[in-house]
Amino acid sequence: MILKERTKSINHRILESLNCRMNLSFNEKLQYKNQIKGFEGEKQFDHYMKDSLINGLVINDLILNTQDTQYQIDSLLITADHIYLYEVKNYSGSYHYKEGSLFSKSGHILQSHLAQADRKKAYLYNLLLKYGYQTAISSYVIYINPNFYVYSLPPDPAIIFAGQLPDHFTQFGGKTPIANDRNIAIAEKLVNLHDSKYRPSNLPEYEFDQLEKGILCPECFSFDYTASRQLRTCSQCGHQEKTTEAIHRSIEEFRLLFPDSRLTKQLIYRWCGSTWSKSRIQDVLSNNYHTHFAGRGTYYS
């Protein structure tokens, strides 16, 4: 049972939006590409887990805080008497193992993913202990890309390659007890502790006036469209949606980029490209957000 579905991270979604609305630097574009690649790898891992038909509780993309330390867990599998923590990596190419480190052909060193997973395991264990749950936790590093290979890597049960995942899940999947009250309570506690307001510190700098305005297609990210009274159709890929839904989606994109800004009719009118009537914008705001009156002005939250 999946208690928290996988979604694009806040970092991913912000970079996705900015990539369409401004010119990112080389390093920022690389960061965005890494977000795309990482998300693709995590989705591949989800397919393996789904196909295994495990009787357990699954939580994806969990952001937690333990003693002022913030960390993200790619996937958790919670069973009646055990928690399995998965750190998913979507690297490709050939590496060489030497003295505990992975070296690329160019000589660059990857940070220890096992140490990274172990730290998260320790943080999670202490967090659960704080709330009265003492549970065994095992951590694994998943190299999900079949085109990733490490020479001279000694056997380690905590490292799993893509081809090994079916056997990994088979080994304990059929024996996994069905969820009970205790592990349901643990899972619900972790979902409630998820930091939904987390924002990464390494985002590009941007301001409202420098971003291109208009409603992006959710499929191909084009600004071009044709419209009728009720429908908006992308001119590039043909994706079609209700106009009110497109405006609402664009408002949510604005809130993602500018979480501290007040929503006003004039601001969202400009954000959506100044092409939709202000009355249509106001209707969407009124129907989906709380209305606040401040002097002669109105804003929404």
C-alpha positions in Angstrom: 0.0 0.0 0.0 1.4 3.4 -1.0 0.8 6.0 1.6 2.7 8.8 -0.1 3.0 8.8 -3.9 6.1 9.9 -5.6 6.0 13.4 -7.1 8.6 15.7 -8.6 10.6 17.4 -5.8 10.2 21.1 -5.1 13.7 21.7 -6.5 12.7 19.8 -9.7 9.4 21.7 -10.2 11.0 25.1 -9.6 13.9 24.5 -12.0 11.4 23.1 -14.5 9.4 26.3 -14.4 12.5 28.6 -14.4 14.0 26.7 -17.4 10.9 27.7 -19.4 10.7 31.3 -18.2 14.3 32.5 -18.0 17.9 31.7 -19.2 19.5 29.3 -16.7 23.3 29.2 -16.3 25.2 26.1 -17.4 25.4 24.8 -13.9 21.7 25.5 -13.3 20.8 23.6 -16.4 23.0 20.7 -15.3 21.2 20.8 -11.9 17.9 20.6 -13.7 19.0 17.7 -15.9 20.2 15.8 -12.8 16.7 16.4 -11.2 15.1 14.9 -14.3 17.5 11.9 -14.4 17.0 11.3 -10.7 13.2 11.3 -10.9 13.3 8.9 -13.9 15.5 6.5 -11.8 13.1 6.7 -8.9 10.1 6.0 -11.1 11.9 2.9 -12.5 12.5 1.7 -8.9 8.8 2.2 -8.2 7.9 -0.1 -11.1 10.2 -2.9 -9.6 8.6 -2.5 -6.2 5.1 -2.4 -7.6 5.6 -5.6 -9.6 6.9 -7.4 -6.5 3.5 -7.2 -4.8 5.0 -6.7 -1.4 2.6 -6.6 1.6 3.9 -3.4 3.2 3.5 0.3 3.5 5.4 2.5 1.0 6.3 6.1 1.6 8.1 8.1 -1.2 10.0 11.4 -1.2 10.0 11.9 2.5 11.7 15.1 3.9 12.4 14.9 7.6 14.2 16.9 10.3 16.2 15.3 13.1 18.0 17.5 15.5 18.0 20.4 13.0 19.4 18.1 10.3 17.2 18.0 7.2 17.3 14.9 4.9 15.3 13.3 2.1 14.5 9.6 1.9 13.8 8.3 -1.6 11.7 5.4 -0.5 10.7 3.6 2.7 9.1 0.2 2.9 7.5 -0.4 6.3 6.6 -3.9 7.4 5.3 -5.3 10.7 8.8 -5.6 12.2 11.2 -3.9 9.9 11.8 -0.7 7.9 13.7 -0.8 4.6 15.3 2.5 3.5 16.2 2.9 -0.2 18.6 5.5 -1.6 18.1 5.4 -5.4 20.9 6.5 -7.8 20.6 6.8 -11.5 24.2 7.0 -12.6 25.4 5.6 -15.9 28.8 4.7 -17.2 31.8 2.7 -15.8 33.5 3.4 -12.4 36.3 1.8 -10.5 36.2 0.9 -6.8 39.3 1.7 -4.7 39.7 2.0 -1.0 36.0 2.7 -0.3 35.5 5.2 -3.1 34.1 5.1 -6.7 36.3 6.7 -9.3 35.0 7.8 -12.8 37.2 7.4 -15.9 38.1 11.0 -15.6 39.4 10.4 -12.1 36.5 12.2 -10.2 35.4 10.6 -7.0 31.7 10.0 -6.1 30.8 10.6 -2.5 30.0 7.5 -0.5 26.4 6.6 -1.2 26.6 3.9 1.5 27.7 6.4 4.1 24.9 8.7 2.9 22.3 6.0 3.3 23.7 4.9 6.7 23.4 8.5 8.0 19.8 8.7 7.0 19.2 5.3 8.7 20.7 6.7 11.9 18.6 9.9 11.7 15.4 8.0 11.0 16.1 5.5 13.9 16.6 8.4 16.4 13.6 10.2 15.1 11.3 7.2 15.6 12.9 6.5 19.0 11.9 10.1 20.0 8.3 9.1 19.4 8.5 5.8 21.2 9.1 3.4 18.3 12.2 1.2 18.4 12.3 -0.6 15.0 15.0 -2.4 13.1 16.0 -0.5 9.9 18.1 -1.7 6.9 19.4 0.8 4.4 20.2 0.0 0.7 21.8 1.9 -2.2 20.0 1.1 -5.5 22.0 1.7 -8.7 18.9 1.6 -10.9 20.6 2.3 -14.3 21.5 -1.0 -16.1 24.3 0.9 -17.9 26.1 1.5 -14.6 29.0 -0.7 -13.7 31.7 -0.7 -11.0 34.9 -2.6 -11.5 36.5 -4.3 -8.5 33.5 -3.7 -6.3 33.6 -6.2 -3.3 30.2 -7.9 -2.5 28.0 -5.8 -0.2 24.4 -6.8 0.5 23.6 -3.1 1.0 24.4 -2.3 -2.7 21.8 -3.5 -5.2 22.0 -3.1 -9.0 19.0 -3.0 -11.3 19.2 -6.7 -12.3 19.3 -7.7 -8.7 16.1 -5.9 -7.6 13.6 -8.7 -8.5 15.6 -11.2 -6.4 15.9 -8.7 -3.6 12.2 -8.2 -3.3 11.5 -11.9 -3.8 13.7 -12.8 -0.9 11.5 -11.1 1.7 8.4 -10.0 -0.2 6.5 -13.2 0.2 7.3 -13.4 3.9 6.4 -9.8 4.7 3.6 -9.7 7.2 0.5 -7.7 6.4 0.4 -4.2 7.9 -0.6 -4.1 11.6 -1.6 -1.2 13.9 1.9 -0.5 15.0 3.5 -0.1 11.6 0.5 1.8 10.3 1.0 4.2 13.3 4.7 4.6 12.4 3.9 5.2 8.7 1.3 7.8 9.5 3.6 9.6 12.0 6.3 9.8 9.3 3.9 11.1 6.7 2.7 13.8 9.2 6.3 14.7 9.9 7.0 15.3 6.2 8.3 18.8 5.6 6.0 20.0 2.8 7.3 23.6 3.0 11.0 22.6 2.4 12.8 24.8 -0.1 16.4 24.0 -1.2 19.0 26.7 -0.5 20.8 26.3 -3.9 18.0 27.7 -6.1 18.8 30.2 -8.9 18.1 33.8 -8.1 15.0 35.2 -9.9 12.5 38.0 -9.8 8.9 38.4 -11.1 9.7 41.0 -13.8 12.5 38.9 -15.4 10.4 35.8 -15.9 8.5 35.2 -19.2 4.7 35.4 -18.6 2.0 33.1 -19.8 0.5 29.7 -19.1 2.8 26.7 -19.8 1.5 23.5 -21.3 1.8 20.8 -18.6 3.0 18.3 -21.2 5.5 20.0 -23.5 6.0 23.4 -21.7 5.0 25.5 -24.7 3.4 28.9 -24.2 1.6 28.7 -27.6 -2.1 27.8 -27.6 -5.5 28.3 -29.1 -8.6 28.8 -27.0 -12.3 28.7 -27.0 -14.5 30.0 -24.2 -14.1 26.8 -22.1 -11.0 25.0 -23.5 -7.3 25.8 -24.0 -5.4 23.7 -26.5 -1.7 23.6 -26.8 -0.6 24.5 -30.4 2.5 22.3 -30.1 1.3 18.9 -28.7 -2.4 19.3 -28.7 -2.9 18.9 -25.0 -6.4 20.2 -24.0 -7.7 21.3 -20.7 -10.4 23.6 -19.3 -9.4 27.2 -19.3 -10.2 27.6 -15.6 -8.0 24.5 -14.8 -5.1 26.0 -16.8 -5.4 29.3 -14.9 -5.6 27.5 -11.6 -2.5 25.4 -12.5 -0.6 28.6 -13.4 -1.6 30.2 -10.1 -0.1 27.2 -8.3 3.1 27.6 -10.3 3.2 31.2 -9.2 2.7 30.2 -5.5 5.6 27.7 -5.9 8.0 30.3 -7.2 6.8 33.1 -5.0 5.5 31.6 -1.8 5.6 34.8 0.2 3.7 37.0 -2.4 0.1 37.9 -2.0 -2.2 36.7 -4.8 -4.0 39.6 -6.4 -6.1 39.7 -9.5 -3.7 42.2 -11.2 -0.6 40.1 -10.4 -2.1 36.8 -11.7 -3.5 38.6 -14.7 0.1 39.6 -15.6 1.5 36.2 -14.7 -0.9 34.4 -17.0 0.2 36.6 -19.9 -2.4 39.4 -19.8 -4.5 37.5 -22.3 -7.4 36.2 -20.1 -10.0 38.6 -18.8 -9.5 39.9 -15.3 -13.0 38.7 -14.4 -12.1 35.2 -15.5 -8.9 35.5 -13.3 -11.0 36.7 -10.4 -13.5 33.9 -10.7 -10.7 31.3 -10.4 -9.1 33.1 -7.4 -12.5 33.4 -5.7 -13.4 29.8 -6.3 -10.1 28.2 -5.1 -8.6 30.5 -2.5 -9.6 32.5 0.6 -10.5 36.1 0.0 -9.1 38.9 2.1 -10.0 42.6 2.0 -7.3 45.1 2.8 -8.5 48.7 2.4 -9.6 49.1 -1.2 -7.7 46.1 -2.3 -8.4 42.4 -2.3 -5.9 39.5 -2.1 -6.2 35.7 -1.9 -4.4 33.0 0.0 
